[in-house]
Amino acid sequence: MGEDKTDIRLVDLSDAEALAAHLARDRAAFARWEPAQPDEYYTVAGQSARIERLLDQHGQGRSWPGVVVADGVVIGQVTAGTIIAGPFRKASLGYWIGSPHQNRGHARRASTLLLERMAGDLGLHRAEASTQLENLPSQRVLKAVGFSPYGIAHDHIFVNGAWRDGLLWELTLGD
């Protein structure tokens, strides 16, 4: 699967099975970077409920929750979250790719596609992101799509039993 086959689209309830399969398989690998979730989260029912919440937030203009698709197969997610309108016109970029599809350019291509949507359809001016200080693969993706680091948020997120610092990233859209 080449990166040229990577696309994004709005998440749908029919994606629950594929997302649950990826998240269940990669649960241990993602535990280093993601907050703990209940067992239900890793099931089709749990992902269906999560998708319904995401689509509700989308309907309220608070997020654009997408899936990453390569060669017609859902391989991860990409989201413009915490959309703030008005004078800020910004959102946070988030993404993950299932382990069998990592290191093939999909995260970079999906992030680029979402940034284009954020600047275009969503009319946003700024994108933000955060990574843990040790998450070098994610930092490489953000650098590749044009983000710059601008600070450290101490005790930013509780992950894997401890508070972790976050490296904050920014990108002005349309530049």
N, C-alpha and C positions, 0 to 999 in steps of 0.2 A: 504494500500500500504506500503510494507516494503522497507527499504533502499536497500535490496538485489535486488530489481526490478528496481533500478535506473540505468539509462544509459545516455550516451551523444552521440550526433552525430552532424555532420556539419549541420547548419541551411539550410533550403530549402524554396523556395517561397511558397510551400504548407503549411508552418508553419505560414503564416501571419494571418490567421483567429484565430488560437489558441492563438498566442502571443497578438494580438489586444484585444481579449476577456479578457485575464488575466490583461493586462495593463489598460484597461478601468475600469474593476472592482476594481482594486487595486490602481487606480490613487491617491485617497486621502491618502491612507496609505503610498504609496511610496513617496509622496510629501515631507515628512520630510527628506528623504535621497537622493532624485534625483533632478537634475536641472529641472526647468519648461520646458514643451514641449508644442508646439501648439496643438490645438484640433485634427488636422489631424493625429498626431502621434498615437493616440489611435484608429485609424480606420484600416480596412484591407488594404486599399490603402496606408495609411501611413506606415504600417508595411511592405508591399510589397516593397515600395521604400527604406525603411531602410535595408531590407534584401538584395536588389540588391547592395546597397553601401557596406554592410558588405562582401558580396561575392566578390565584386571587390577588396576590401582591402585584402581579403584572397588570391585571385589570384595574387596579388602583393607581397605576403609573409609578409604582415604587420599585420595580425591577424589570429586567428582561432576562428571563431564565431560558437558556438554550441548551441543546445537546450538540455534541460534536459528532459528526457523521463522516465516516471514511468508507468509500466504496459501498455506500448504502447501509452500513452497519453503525449503530450507535456505539461510540468508543469512549465517551466521556461527557463532561459538561463544561459550559462556559456561561458566566452570568454577569450582567451589569446589575449590581445590587445597590441598595441604599441610594436610589436616585433622589437627588435633591434638585428641585426646580428653582424658579425665581432667579435671583441674582447670582447664585452659585452655579447652577446647571452642571452638576457633576454626578458621578457614580463611581462605585468601586468595582474593579474587574476581579473576577475569580474564575478559576479553571482547575480541572483535573482530567487526566487521561488514564484509562485502564492500563495496567502494567504490560499486557501483550503488545500495546500500541505505542508505548513510550519511546522516546529517542528517535523519532521518525519525522519530526517537524510539525506534528499535528497541533501541539499546544501553541506554537508560534503562529501557525496559519489560522487557527480558530480565534486566537486573541486578536490578530490583525483584522479578521472579518468582523468581530464584535466591535472593535474600536471604530471601524468604518461605519457600522450601524449606529454607534453612540454619537458620532459626529454628524451623521446624516439624519436618519429617521427619528432618532431620539432627541436631536437638537442640543446635545450636551457640549460643553466647552472644555471640561476637564475630566480626566480619568485618574483614579487613585488605586493603589494596591498595597498590600503588605505581605511580607514573607518573614519567616523566622530567620534569624541571622545565619543559621547553618544550612538553610535550604538553597544551596547553590544552583541546582537545576532550575528551580523556579526563577531565581534571580537572572539566570542566563536568558530565559524566555522573555522576561520583562525588559531587559537591556536590548534584546534583539528587536523588539517591537517599538522601541523608542523611549521607554520610561527611564527616569533618572531617580536615584535615591536622594532623599532630602532629610532624613532624620531617623532617630531610633525612638520607639515607644517602649519604655521599660515596663515589664510585667504586663505585656499587651494582651496575651491570650493564655488560658489555662489548657494545657495539652499534656497528655501522658503523665499526669500526676504533679505537674509543676507549672508555675507561671513562667512564660517565655517572653523574651524581648522580641519586638518586631522591627524589621527594617521597612520604613515607609517609602513609597514610590509615587511619582507623579508624572503626568503627561498632559500637556496642553493639546487639545484636539484641533485638527485643522492646520497645524503648523507644519 
